[in-house]
Amino acid sequence: MSADEQLTLGGVVEPRTSLANETGSWRSQRPVFDAETCIGCGLCERFCPDGVAQEVEGGAYDVDLTYCKGCGICAGQCPVDAIEMVPEVK
């Protein structure tokens, strides 16, 4: 049964985030984090709409590409340009 068949017309559906749905398969760009440049400010984590930017060992940040939509907000917020958006390669 498809997802459309499971929905009742006019039914209420719980909101979902990309953490509930893998989104990495349709992304056109992906963020690449430079741990050497990262100052550990956490702005990428604070502004990521899907909550996939996370602190990693050493105080730098990285992203879980399985759930990243490639919106680029993290790169736009980084004060030291430690995040570069690059084309997704499949």
PyMOL Python script that loads the backbone (N, CA, C, O; Angstrom):
from pymol import cmd

cmd.read_pdbstr("""\
ATOM      1  N   MET A   1       0.846  -1.175   0.000  1.00  0.00           N
ATOM      2  CA  MET A   1       0.000   0.000   0.000  1.00  0.00           C
ATOM      3  C   MET A   1       0.893   1.241   0.000  1.00  0.00           C
ATOM      4  O   MET A   1       1.816   1.342   0.808  1.00  0.00           O
ATOM      5  N   SER A   2       0.624   2.173  -0.894  1.00  0.00           N
ATOM      6  CA  SER A   2       1.421   3.395  -0.979  1.00  0.00           C
ATOM      7  C   SER A   2       1.065   4.337   0.165  1.00  0.00           C
ATOM      8  O   SER A   2       0.041   4.174   0.828  1.00  0.00           O
ATOM      9  N   ALA A   3       1.926   5.322   0.383  1.00  0.00           N
ATOM     10  CA  ALA A   3       1.685   6.308   1.440  1.00  0.00           C
ATOM     11  C   ALA A   3       0.393   7.072   1.181  1.00  0.00           C
ATOM     12  O   ALA A   3      -0.335   7.397   2.119  1.00  0.00           O
ATOM     13  N   ASP A   4       0.102   7.361  -0.088  1.00  0.00           N
ATOM     14  CA  ASP A   4      -1.130   8.074  -0.422  1.00  0.00           C
ATOM     15  C   ASP A   4      -2.364   7.256  -0.056  1.00  0.00           C
ATOM     16  O   ASP A   4      -3.370   7.810   0.385  1.00  0.00           O
ATOM     17  N   GLU A   5      -2.289   5.950  -0.238  1.00  0.00           N
ATOM     18  CA  GLU A   5      -3.419   5.090   0.083  1.00  0.00           C
ATOM     19  C   GLU A   5      -3.629   4.969   1.594  1.00  0.00           C
ATOM     20  O   GLU A   5      -4.735   4.664   2.042  1.00  0.00           O
ATOM     21  N   GLN A   6      -2.582   5.203   2.375  1.00  0.00           N
ATOM     22  CA  GLN A   6      -2.677   5.095   3.820  1.00  0.00           C
ATOM     23  C   GLN A   6      -3.270   6.347   4.460  1.00  0.00           C
ATOM     24  O   GLN A   6      -3.716   6.300   5.606  1.00  0.00           O
ATOM     25  N   LEU A   7      -3.280   7.457   3.742  1.00  0.00           N
ATOM     26  CA  LEU A   7      -3.798   8.714   4.287  1.00  0.00           C
ATOM     27  C   LEU A   7      -5.305   8.805   4.088  1.00  0.00           C
ATOM     28  O   LEU A   7      -5.819   8.500   3.011  1.00  0.00           O
ATOM     29  N   THR A   8      -5.997   9.220   5.117  1.00  0.00           N
ATOM     30  CA  THR A   8      -7.427   9.455   5.032  1.00  0.00           C
ATOM     31  C   THR A   8      -7.638  10.870   4.513  1.00  0.00           C
ATOM     32  O   THR A   8      -6.979  11.803   4.972  1.00  0.00           O
ATOM     33  N   LEU A   9      -8.538  11.037   3.573  1.00  0.00           N
ATOM     34  CA  LEU A   9      -8.827  12.358   3.034  1.00  0.00           C
ATOM     35  C   LEU A   9      -9.258  13.274   4.170  1.00  0.00           C
ATOM     36  O   LEU A   9     -10.217  12.973   4.881  1.00  0.00           O
ATOM     37  N   GLY A  10      -8.560  14.385   4.343  1.00  0.00           N
ATOM     38  CA  GLY A  10      -8.857  15.316   5.418  1.00  0.00           C
ATOM     39  C   GLY A  10      -8.300  14.888   6.762  1.00  0.00           C
ATOM     40  O   GLY A  10      -8.584  15.516   7.781  1.00  0.00           O
ATOM     41  N   GLY A  11      -7.510  13.824   6.773  1.00  0.00           N
ATOM     42  CA  GLY A  11      -6.932  13.331   8.022  1.00  0.00           C
ATOM     43  C   GLY A  11      -5.804  14.220   8.511  1.00  0.00           C
ATOM     44  O   GLY A  11      -5.254  15.020   7.754  1.00  0.00           O
ATOM     45  N   VAL A  12      -5.471  14.075   9.761  1.00  0.00           N
ATOM     46  CA  VAL A  12      -4.389  14.840  10.363  1.00  0.00           C
ATOM     47  C   VAL A  12      -3.134  13.975  10.367  1.00  0.00           C
ATOM     48  O   VAL A  12      -3.156  12.833  10.826  1.00  0.00           O
ATOM     49  N   VAL A  13      -2.050  14.526   9.857  1.00  0.00           N
ATOM     50  CA  VAL A  13      -0.785  13.808   9.773  1.00  0.00           C
ATOM     51  C   VAL A  13       0.220  14.517  10.661  1.00  0.00           C
ATOM     52  O   VAL A  13       0.336  15.742  10.609  1.00  0.00           O
ATOM     53  N   GLU A  14       0.949  13.765  11.475  1.00  0.00           N
ATOM     54  CA  GLU A  14       1.955  14.368  12.341  1.00  0.00           C
ATOM     55  C   GLU A  14       3.069  14.986  11.510  1.00  0.00           C
ATOM     56  O   GLU A  14       3.476  14.417  10.498  1.00  0.00           O
ATOM     57  N   PRO A  15       3.571  16.161  11.935  1.00  0.00           N
ATOM     58  CA  PRO A  15       4.688  16.778  11.210  1.00  0.00           C
ATOM     59  C   PRO A  15       5.924  15.905  11.316  1.00  0.00           C
ATOM     60  O   PRO A  15       6.113  15.206  12.311  1.00  0.00           O
ATOM     61  N   ARG A  16       6.756  15.943  10.304  1.00  0.00           N
ATOM     62  CA  ARG A  16       7.978  15.141  10.295  1.00  0.00           C
ATOM     63  C   ARG A  16       9.149  16.054   9.984  1.00  0.00           C
ATOM     64  O   ARG A  16       8.974  17.122   9.398  1.00  0.00           O
ATOM     65  N   THR A  17      10.312  15.643  10.367  1.00  0.00           N
ATOM     66  CA  THR A  17      11.531  16.364  10.025  1.00  0.00           C
ATOM     67  C   THR A  17      12.375  15.460   9.156  1.00  0.00           C
ATOM     68  O   THR A  17      12.027  14.299   8.938  1.00  0.00           O
ATOM     69  N   SER A  18      13.487  15.986   8.655  1.00  0.00           N
ATOM     70  CA  SER A  18      14.352  15.142   7.843  1.00  0.00           C
ATOM     71  C   SER A  18      15.012  14.059   8.682  1.00  0.00           C
ATOM     72  O   SER A  18      15.528  13.089   8.126  1.00  0.00           O
ATOM     73  N   LEU A  19      15.010  14.196  10.020  1.00  0.00           N
ATOM     74  CA  LEU A  19      15.561  13.138  10.865  1.00  0.00           C
ATOM     75  C   LEU A  19      14.671  11.903  10.826  1.00  0.00           C
ATOM     76  O   LEU A  19      15.124  10.804  11.148  1.00  0.00           O
ATOM     77  N   ALA A  20      13.410  12.070  10.436  1.00  0.00           N
ATOM     78  CA  ALA A  20      12.506  10.934  10.299  1.00  0.00           C
ATOM     79  C   ALA A  20      12.509  10.398   8.870  1.00  0.00           C
ATOM     80  O   ALA A  20      12.055   9.280   8.625  1.00  0.00           O
ATOM     81  N   ASN A  21      13.012  11.181   7.936  1.00  0.00           N
ATOM     82  CA  ASN A  21      13.033  10.799   6.521  1.00  0.00           C
ATOM     83  C   ASN A  21      14.414  11.066   5.946  1.00  0.00           C
ATOM     84  O   ASN A  21      14.920  12.185   6.031  1.00  0.00           O
ATOM     85  N   GLU A  22      15.020  10.054   5.369  1.00  0.00           N
ATOM     86  CA  GLU A  22      16.324  10.272   4.737  1.00  0.00           C
ATOM     87  C   GLU A  22      16.135  11.198   3.546  1.00  0.00           C
ATOM     88  O   GLU A  22      15.296  10.948   2.680  1.00  0.00           O
ATOM     89  N   THR A  23      16.921  12.272   3.509  1.00  0.00           N
ATOM     90  CA  THR A  23      16.764  13.265   2.447  1.00  0.00           C
ATOM     91  C   THR A  23      17.996  13.374   1.559  1.00  0.00           C
ATOM     92  O   THR A  23      17.958  14.044   0.527  1.00  0.00           O
ATOM     93  N   GLY A  24      19.069  12.733   1.945  1.00  0.00           N
ATOM     94  CA  GLY A  24      20.325  12.889   1.225  1.00  0.00           C
ATOM     95  C   GLY A  24      20.307  12.411  -0.209  1.00  0.00           C
ATOM     96  O   GLY A  24      21.189  12.781  -0.983  1.00  0.00           O
ATOM     97  N   SER A  25      19.330  11.598  -0.591  1.00  0.00           N
ATOM     98  CA  SER A  25      19.318  11.036  -1.939  1.00  0.00           C
ATOM     99  C   SER A  25      18.910  12.039  -3.009  1.00  0.00           C
ATOM    100  O   SER A  25      19.187  11.807  -4.186  1.00  0.00           O
ATOM    101  N   TRP A  26      18.267  13.136  -2.652  1.00  0.00           N
ATOM    102  CA  TRP A  26      17.831  14.096  -3.671  1.00  0.00           C
ATOM    103  C   TRP A  26      18.529  15.449  -3.568  1.00  0.00           C
ATOM    104  O   TRP A  26      18.114  16.413  -4.210  1.00  0.00           O
ATOM    105  N   ARG A  27      19.565  15.521  -2.781  1.00  0.00           N
ATOM    106  CA  ARG A  27      20.302  16.772  -2.572  1.00  0.00           C
ATOM    107  C   ARG A  27      21.127  17.100  -3.828  1.00  0.00           C
ATOM    108  O   ARG A  27      21.684  16.194  -4.447  1.00  0.00           O
ATOM    109  N   SER A  28      21.210  18.383  -4.209  1.00  0.00           N
ATOM    110  CA  SER A  28      22.033  18.778  -5.357  1.00  0.00           C
ATOM    111  C   SER A  28      23.387  19.325  -4.923  1.00  0.00           C
ATOM    112  O   SER A  28      24.346  19.302  -5.695  1.00  0.00           O
ATOM    113  N   GLN A  29      23.468  19.819  -3.681  1.00  0.00           N
ATOM    114  CA  GLN A  29      24.733  20.297  -3.122  1.00  0.00           C
ATOM    115  C   GLN A  29      24.883  19.720  -1.725  1.00  0.00           C
ATOM    116  O   GLN A  29      23.900  19.366  -1.074  1.00  0.00           O
ATOM    117  N   ARG A  30      26.127  19.631  -1.275  1.00  0.00           N
ATOM    118  CA  ARG A  30      26.367  19.139   0.078  1.00  0.00           C
ATOM    119  C   ARG A  30      27.436  19.993   0.737  1.00  0.00           C
ATOM    120  O   ARG A  30      28.328  20.507   0.061  1.00  0.00           O
ATOM    121  N   PRO A  31      27.351  20.149   2.062  1.00  0.00           N
ATOM    122  CA  PRO A  31      28.357  20.935   2.764  1.00  0.00           C
ATOM    123  C   PRO A  31      29.603  20.109   3.052  1.00  0.00           C
ATOM    124  O   PRO A  31      29.517  18.936   3.415  1.00  0.00           O
ATOM    125  N   VAL A  32      30.752  20.735   2.886  1.00  0.00           N
ATOM    126  CA  VAL A  32      32.026  20.116   3.260  1.00  0.00           C
ATOM    127  C   VAL A  32      32.623  20.990   4.353  1.00  0.00           C
ATOM    128  O   VAL A  32      32.866  22.179   4.147  1.00  0.00           O
ATOM    129  N   PHE A  33      32.857  20.391   5.516  1.00  0.00           N
ATOM    130  CA  PHE A  33      33.366  21.112   6.681  1.00  0.00           C
ATOM    131  C   PHE A  33      34.881  20.998   6.737  1.00  0.00           C
ATOM    132  O   PHE A  33      35.426  19.907   6.569  1.00  0.00           O
ATOM    133  N   ASP A  34      35.565  22.111   6.972  1.00  0.00           N
ATOM    134  CA  ASP A  34      37.019  22.138   7.131  1.00  0.00           C
ATOM    135  C   ASP A  34      37.326  22.251   8.622  1.00  0.00           C
ATOM    136  O   ASP A  34      37.221  23.333   9.200  1.00  0.00           O
ATOM    137  N   ALA A  35      37.704  21.139   9.241  1.00  0.00           N
ATOM    138  CA  ALA A  35      37.954  21.095  10.686  1.00  0.00           C
ATOM    139  C   ALA A  35      39.112  21.996  11.095  1.00  0.00           C
ATOM    140  O   ALA A  35      39.149  22.479  12.227  1.00  0.00           O
ATOM    141  N   GLU A  36      40.056  22.227  10.187  1.00  0.00           N
ATOM    142  CA  GLU A  36      41.206  23.092  10.493  1.00  0.00           C
ATOM    143  C   GLU A  36      40.778  24.555  10.641  1.00  0.00           C
ATOM    144  O   GLU A  36      41.341  25.293  11.450  1.00  0.00           O
ATOM    145  N   THR A  37      39.787  24.964   9.860  1.00  0.00           N
ATOM    146  CA  THR A  37      39.330  26.350   9.868  1.00  0.00           C
ATOM    147  C   THR A  37      38.241  26.592  10.913  1.00  0.00           C
ATOM    148  O   THR A  37      38.106  27.702  11.428  1.00  0.00           O
ATOM    149  N   CYS A  38      37.470  25.559  11.223  1.00  0.00           N
ATOM    150  CA  CYS A  38      36.346  25.675  12.162  1.00  0.00           C
ATOM    151  C   CYS A  38      36.823  26.175  13.525  1.00  0.00           C
ATOM    152  O   CYS A  38      37.806  25.674  14.070  1.00  0.00           O
ATOM    153  N   ILE A  39      36.113  27.172  14.072  1.00  0.00           N
ATOM    154  CA  ILE A  39      36.459  27.716  15.391  1.00  0.00           C
ATOM    155  C   ILE A  39      35.533  27.174  16.485  1.00  0.00           C
ATOM    156  O   ILE A  39      35.645  27.568  17.646  1.00  0.00           O
ATOM    157  N   GLY A  40      34.626  26.277  16.118  1.00  0.00           N
ATOM    158  CA  GLY A  40      33.751  25.643  17.096  1.00  0.00           C
ATOM    159  C   GLY A  40      32.683  26.543  17.683  1.00  0.00           C
ATOM    160  O   GLY A  40      32.254  26.328  18.817  1.00  0.00           O
ATOM    161  N   CYS A  41      32.245  27.547  16.938  1.00  0.00           N
ATOM    162  CA  CYS A  41      31.257  28.503  17.465  1.00  0.00           C
ATOM    163  C   CYS A  41      29.854  27.901  17.568  1.00  0.00           C
ATOM    164  O   CYS A  41      29.048  28.347  18.385  1.00  0.00           O
ATOM    165  N   GLY A  42      29.560  26.896  16.750  1.00  0.00           N
ATOM    166  CA  GLY A  42      28.266  26.230  16.809  1.00  0.00           C
ATOM    167  C   GLY A  42      27.140  26.905  16.056  1.00  0.00           C
ATOM    168  O   GLY A  42      25.991  26.475  16.161  1.00  0.00           O
ATOM    169  N   LEU A  43      27.439  27.964  15.288  1.00  0.00           N
ATOM    170  CA  LEU A  43      26.369  28.637  14.541  1.00  0.00           C
ATOM    171  C   LEU A  43      25.734  27.708  13.510  1.00  0.00           C
ATOM    172  O   LEU A  43      24.529  27.782  13.271  1.00  0.00           O
ATOM    173  N   CYS A  44      26.527  26.842  12.902  1.00  0.00           N
ATOM    174  CA  CYS A  44      25.978  25.905  11.921  1.00  0.00           C
ATOM    175  C   CYS A  44      24.937  25.004  12.581  1.00  0.00           C
ATOM    176  O   CYS A  44      23.880  24.743  12.008  1.00  0.00           O
ATOM    177  N   GLU A  45      25.238  24.538  13.772  1.00  0.00           N
ATOM    178  CA  GLU A  45      24.310  23.674  14.511  1.00  0.00           C
ATOM    179  C   GLU A  45      23.048  24.443  14.899  1.00  0.00           C
ATOM    180  O   GLU A  45      21.941  23.917  14.789  1.00  0.00           O
ATOM    181  N   ARG A  46      23.211  25.668  15.345  1.00  0.00           N
ATOM    182  CA  ARG A  46      22.072  26.481  15.769  1.00  0.00           C
ATOM    183  C   ARG A  46      21.123  26.811  14.623  1.00  0.00           C
ATOM    184  O   ARG A  46      19.907  26.842  14.811  1.00  0.00           O
ATOM    185  N   PHE A  47      21.672  27.055  13.442  1.00  0.00           N
ATOM    186  CA  PHE A  47      20.840  27.493  12.323  1.00  0.00           C
ATOM    187  C   PHE A  47      20.393  26.373  11.387  1.00  0.00           C
ATOM    188  O   PHE A  47      19.543  26.604  10.527  1.00  0.00           O
ATOM    189  N   CYS A  48      20.937  25.177  11.529  1.00  0.00           N
ATOM    190  CA  CYS A  48      20.537  24.063  10.660  1.00  0.00           C
ATOM    191  C   CYS A  48      19.057  23.751  10.884  1.00  0.00           C
ATOM    192  O   CYS A  48      18.672  23.378  11.992  1.00  0.00           O
ATOM    193  N   PRO A  49      18.218  23.897   9.850  1.00  0.00           N
ATOM    194  CA  PRO A  49      16.783  23.682  10.040  1.00  0.00           C
ATOM    195  C   PRO A  49      16.417  22.231  10.321  1.00  0.00           C
ATOM    196  O   PRO A  49      15.312  21.950  10.786  1.00  0.00           O
ATOM    197  N   ASP A  50      17.325  21.316  10.046  1.00  0.00           N
ATOM    198  CA  ASP A  50      17.030  19.900  10.255  1.00  0.00           C
ATOM    199  C   ASP A  50      17.821  19.279  11.388  1.00  0.00           C
ATOM    200  O   ASP A  50      17.693  18.084  11.655  1.00  0.00           O
ATOM    201  N   GLY A  51      18.634  20.075  12.054  1.00  0.00           N
ATOM    202  CA  GLY A  51      19.371  19.582  13.211  1.00  0.00           C
ATOM    203  C   GLY A  51      20.398  18.515  12.900  1.00  0.00           C
ATOM    204  O   GLY A  51      20.638  17.629  13.720  1.00  0.00           O
ATOM    205  N   VAL A  52      21.011  18.587  11.721  1.00  0.00           N
ATOM    206  CA  VAL A  52      21.977  17.549  11.352  1.00  0.00           C
ATOM    207  C   VAL A  52      23.431  17.998  11.485  1.00  0.00           C
ATOM    208  O   VAL A  52      24.335  17.177  11.338  1.00  0.00           O
ATOM    209  N   ALA A  53      23.677  19.272  11.757  1.00  0.00           N
ATOM    210  CA  ALA A  53      25.039  19.741  12.041  1.00  0.00           C
ATOM    211  C   ALA A  53      25.312  19.461  13.514  1.00  0.00           C
ATOM    212  O   ALA A  53      24.538  19.859  14.385  1.00  0.00           O
ATOM    213  N   GLN A  54      26.422  18.772  13.785  1.00  0.00           N
ATOM    214  CA  GLN A  54      26.719  18.355  15.155  1.00  0.00           C
ATOM    215  C   GLN A  54      28.193  18.521  15.461  1.00  0.00           C
ATOM    216  O   GLN A  54      29.046  18.439  14.577  1.00  0.00           O
ATOM    217  N   GLU A  55      28.474  18.757  16.734  1.00  0.00           N
ATOM    218  CA  GLU A  55      29.862  18.844  17.183  1.00  0.00           C
ATOM    219  C   GLU A  55      30.488  17.452  17.133  1.00  0.00           C
ATOM    220  O   GLU A  55      29.874  16.464  17.536  1.00  0.00           O
ATOM    221  N   VAL A  56      31.716  17.396  16.633  1.00  0.00           N
ATOM    222  CA  VAL A  56      32.448  16.130  16.564  1.00  0.00           C
ATOM    223  C   VAL A  56      33.690  16.224  17.441  1.00  0.00           C
ATOM    224  O   VAL A  56      33.968  17.267  18.033  1.00  0.00           O
ATOM    225  N   GLU A  57      34.416  15.149  17.516  1.00  0.00           N
ATOM    226  CA  GLU A  57      35.629  15.102  18.334  1.00  0.00           C
ATOM    227  C   GLU A  57      36.574  16.242  17.968  1.00  0.00           C
ATOM    228  O   GLU A  57      36.795  16.518  16.789  1.00  0.00           O
ATOM    229  N   GLY A  58      37.121  16.891  18.962  1.00  0.00           N
ATOM    230  CA  GLY A  58      38.048  17.991  18.727  1.00  0.00           C
ATOM    231  C   GLY A  58      37.389  19.358  18.725  1.00  0.00           C
ATOM    232  O   GLY A  58      38.074  20.367  18.561  1.00  0.00           O
ATOM    233  N   GLY A  59      36.067  19.416  18.905  1.00  0.00           N
ATOM    234  CA  GLY A  59      35.371  20.696  18.979  1.00  0.00           C
ATOM    235  C   GLY A  59      34.925  21.271  17.652  1.00  0.00           C
ATOM    236  O   GLY A  59      34.271  22.313  17.632  1.00  0.00           O
ATOM    237  N   ALA A  60      35.257  20.628  16.542  1.00  0.00           N
ATOM    238  CA  ALA A  60      34.798  21.094  15.229  1.00  0.00           C
ATOM    239  C   ALA A  60      33.383  20.560  14.988  1.00  0.00           C
ATOM    240  O   ALA A  60      32.829  19.852  15.828  1.00  0.00           O
ATOM    241  N   TYR A  61      32.814  20.899  13.855  1.00  0.00           N
ATOM    242  CA  TYR A  61      31.461  20.468  13.519  1.00  0.00           C
ATOM    243  C   TYR A  61      31.459  19.731  12.197  1.00  0.00           C
ATOM    244  O   TYR A  61      32.349  19.917  11.367  1.00  0.00           O
ATOM    245  N   ASP A  62      30.452  18.894  12.008  1.00  0.00           N
ATOM    246  CA  ASP A  62      30.249  18.156  10.765  1.00  0.00           C
ATOM    247  C   ASP A  62      28.751  17.918  10.628  1.00  0.00           C
ATOM    248  O   ASP A  62      27.975  18.289  11.509  1.00  0.00           O
ATOM    249  N   VAL A  63      28.350  17.306   9.533  1.00  0.00           N
ATOM    250  CA  VAL A  63      26.927  17.101   9.273  1.00  0.00           C
ATOM    251  C   VAL A  63      26.679  15.643   8.889  1.00  0.00           C
ATOM    252  O   VAL A  63      27.528  14.999   8.274  1.00  0.00           O
ATOM    253  N   ASP A  64      25.510  15.137   9.259  1.00  0.00           N
ATOM    254  CA  ASP A  64      25.092  13.792   8.868  1.00  0.00           C
ATOM    255  C   ASP A  64      24.465  13.902   7.479  1.00  0.00           C
ATOM    256  O   ASP A  64      23.330  14.358   7.340  1.00  0.00           O
ATOM    257  N   LEU A  65      25.200  13.486   6.464  1.00  0.00           N
ATOM    258  CA  LEU A  65      24.747  13.650   5.081  1.00  0.00           C
ATOM    259  C   LEU A  65      23.538  12.787   4.733  1.00  0.00           C
ATOM    260  O   LEU A  65      22.883  13.032   3.720  1.00  0.00           O
ATOM    261  N   THR A  66      23.233  11.799   5.542  1.00  0.00           N
ATOM    262  CA  THR A  66      22.055  10.975   5.288  1.00  0.00           C
ATOM    263  C   THR A  66      20.783  11.812   5.369  1.00  0.00           C
ATOM    264  O   THR A  66      19.813  11.554   4.656  1.00  0.00           O
ATOM    265  N   TYR A  67      20.796  12.820   6.245  1.00  0.00           N
ATOM    266  CA  TYR A  67      19.603  13.618   6.479  1.00  0.00           C
ATOM    267  C   TYR A  67      19.750  15.076   6.050  1.00  0.00           C
ATOM    268  O   TYR A  67      18.801  15.849   6.181  1.00  0.00           O
ATOM    269  N   CYS A  68      20.900  15.461   5.547  1.00  0.00           N
ATOM    270  CA  CYS A  68      21.137  16.840   5.114  1.00  0.00           C
ATOM    271  C   CYS A  68      20.440  17.091   3.777  1.00  0.00           C
ATOM    272  O   CYS A  68      20.571  16.294   2.848  1.00  0.00           O
ATOM    273  N   LYS A  69      19.696  18.201   3.680  1.00  0.00           N
ATOM    274  CA  LYS A  69      19.013  18.563   2.439  1.00  0.00           C
ATOM    275  C   LYS A  69      19.878  19.407   1.524  1.00  0.00           C
ATOM    276  O   LYS A  69      19.513  19.639   0.371  1.00  0.00           O
ATOM    277  N   GLY A  70      21.020  19.870   2.018  1.00  0.00           N
ATOM    278  CA  GLY A  70      21.907  20.675   1.189  1.00  0.00           C
ATOM    279  C   GLY A  70      21.433  22.099   0.994  1.00  0.00           C
ATOM    280  O   GLY A  70      21.701  22.696  -0.048  1.00  0.00           O
ATOM    281  N   CYS A  71      20.736  22.658   1.970  1.00  0.00           N
ATOM    282  CA  CYS A  71      20.177  24.008   1.829  1.00  0.00           C
ATOM    283  C   CYS A  71      21.251  25.096   1.875  1.00  0.00           C
ATOM    284  O   CYS A  71      21.057  26.175   1.314  1.00  0.00           O
ATOM    285  N   GLY A  72      22.382  24.828   2.539  1.00  0.00           N
ATOM    286  CA  GLY A  72      23.478  25.791   2.589  1.00  0.00           C
ATOM    287  C   GLY A  72      23.383  26.830   3.687  1.00  0.00           C
ATOM    288  O   GLY A  72      24.228  27.722   3.760  1.00  0.00           O
ATOM    289  N   ILE A  73      22.383  26.741   4.540  1.00  0.00           N
ATOM    290  CA  ILE A  73      22.250  27.715   5.625  1.00  0.00           C
ATOM    291  C   ILE A  73      23.470  27.667   6.532  1.00  0.00           C
ATOM    292  O   ILE A  73      23.953  28.708   6.976  1.00  0.00           O
ATOM    293  N   CYS A  74      23.971  26.475   6.808  1.00  0.00           N
ATOM    294  CA  CYS A  74      25.155  26.338   7.673  1.00  0.00           C
ATOM    295  C   CYS A  74      26.338  27.107   7.092  1.00  0.00           C
ATOM    296  O   CYS A  74      27.043  27.809   7.817  1.00  0.00           O
ATOM    297  N   ALA A  75      26.553  26.973   5.784  1.00  0.00           N
ATOM    298  CA  ALA A  75      27.670  27.659   5.130  1.00  0.00           C
ATOM    299  C   ALA A  75      27.487  29.171   5.184  1.00  0.00           C
ATOM    300  O   ALA A  75      28.456  29.910   5.359  1.00  0.00           O
ATOM    301  N   GLY A  76      26.264  29.626   5.036  1.00  0.00           N
ATOM    302  CA  GLY A  76      25.984  31.057   5.082  1.00  0.00           C
ATOM    303  C   GLY A  76      26.181  31.667   6.459  1.00  0.00           C
ATOM    304  O   GLY A  76      26.471  32.858   6.574  1.00  0.00           O
ATOM    305  N   GLN A  77      26.027  30.870   7.498  1.00  0.00           N
ATOM    306  CA  GLN A  77      26.162  31.368   8.868  1.00  0.00           C
ATOM    307  C   GLN A  77      27.579  31.269   9.409  1.00  0.00           C
ATOM    308  O   GLN A  77      27.890  31.918  10.408  1.00  0.00           O
ATOM    309  N   CYS A  78      28.443  30.487   8.791  1.00  0.00           N
ATOM    310  CA  CYS A  78      29.797  30.273   9.309  1.00  0.00           C
ATOM    311  C   CYS A  78      30.634  31.553   9.191  1.00  0.00           C
ATOM    312  O   CYS A  78      30.862  32.040   8.083  1.00  0.00           O
ATOM    313  N   PRO A  79      31.093  32.101  10.327  1.00  0.00           N
ATOM    314  CA  PRO A  79      31.834  33.368  10.291  1.00  0.00           C
ATOM    315  C   PRO A  79      33.247  33.249   9.729  1.00  0.00           C
ATOM    316  O   PRO A  79      33.861  34.263   9.398  1.00  0.00           O
ATOM    317  N   VAL A  80      33.774  32.031   9.617  1.00  0.00           N
ATOM    318  CA  VAL A  80      35.148  31.861   9.113  1.00  0.00           C
ATOM    319  C   VAL A  80      35.190  31.065   7.807  1.00  0.00           C
ATOM    320  O   VAL A  80      36.256  30.616   7.388  1.00  0.00           O
ATOM    321  N   ASP A  81      34.039  30.891   7.167  1.00  0.00           N
ATOM    322  CA  ASP A  81      33.943  30.168   5.889  1.00  0.00           C
ATOM    323  C   ASP A  81      34.569  28.778   5.958  1.00  0.00           C
ATOM    324  O   ASP A  81      35.292  28.369   5.049  1.00  0.00           O
ATOM    325  N   ALA A  82      34.287  28.054   7.043  1.00  0.00           N
ATOM    326  CA  ALA A  82      34.807  26.694   7.202  1.00  0.00           C
ATOM    327  C   ALA A  82      33.918  25.659   6.522  1.00  0.00           C
ATOM    328  O   ALA A  82      34.233  24.470   6.526  1.00  0.00           O
ATOM    329  N   ILE A  83      32.812  26.107   5.942  1.00  0.00           N
ATOM    330  CA  ILE A  83      31.874  25.199   5.276  1.00  0.00           C
ATOM    331  C   ILE A  83      31.720  25.642   3.832  1.00  0.00           C
ATOM    332  O   ILE A  83      31.366  26.788   3.554  1.00  0.00           O
ATOM    333  N   GLU A  84      31.986  24.731   2.926  1.00  0.00           N
ATOM    334  CA  GLU A  84      31.853  25.017   1.496  1.00  0.00           C
ATOM    335  C   GLU A  84      30.773  24.115   0.919  1.00  0.00           C
ATOM    336  O   GLU A  84      30.763  22.911   1.176  1.00  0.00           O
ATOM    337  N   MET A  85      29.871  24.690   0.144  1.00  0.00           N
ATOM    338  CA  MET A  85      28.856  23.897  -0.543  1.00  0.00           C
ATOM    339  C   MET A  85      29.434  23.457  -1.882  1.00  0.00           C
ATOM    340  O   MET A  85      29.874  24.280  -2.685  1.00  0.00           O
ATOM    341  N   VAL A  86      29.426  22.154  -2.105  1.00  0.00           N
ATOM    342  CA  VAL A  86      29.969  21.589  -3.340  1.00  0.00           C
ATOM    343  C   VAL A  86      28.880  20.771  -4.028  1.00  0.00           C
ATOM    344  O   VAL A  86      27.958  20.294  -3.366  1.00  0.00           O
ATOM    345  N   PRO A  87      28.974  20.601  -5.348  1.00  0.00           N
ATOM    346  CA  PRO A  87      27.976  19.793  -6.047  1.00  0.00           C
ATOM    347  C   PRO A  87      27.971  18.357  -5.521  1.00  0.00           C
ATOM    348  O   PRO A  87      29.020  17.784  -5.226  1.00  0.00           O
ATOM    349  N   GLU A  88      26.784  17.796  -5.412  1.00  0.00           N
ATOM    350  CA  GLU A  88      26.637  16.401  -4.985  1.00  0.00           C
ATOM    351  C   GLU A  88      27.061  15.488  -6.127  1.00  0.00           C
ATOM    352  O   GLU A  88      26.659  15.688  -7.273  1.00  0.00           O
ATOM    353  N   VAL A  89      27.855  14.511  -5.819  1.00  0.00           N
ATOM    354  CA  VAL A  89      28.297  13.536  -6.817  1.00  0.00           C
ATOM    355  C   VAL A  89      27.704  12.193  -6.440  1.00  0.00           C
ATOM    356  O   VAL A  89      27.920  11.704  -5.331  1.00  0.00           O
ATOM    357  N   LYS A  90      26.965  11.600  -7.347  1.00  0.00           N
ATOM    358  CA  LYS A  90      26.324  10.300  -7.078  1.00  0.00           C
ATOM    359  C   LYS A  90      27.120   9.183  -7.682  1.00  0.00           C
ATOM    360  O   LYS A  90      26.740   8.018  -7.561  1.00  0.00           O
TER     361      LYS A  90
END
""", "prot")
cmd.dss("prot")
cmd.show_as("cartoon", "prot")
cmd.util.cbc("prot")
cmd.orient("prot")
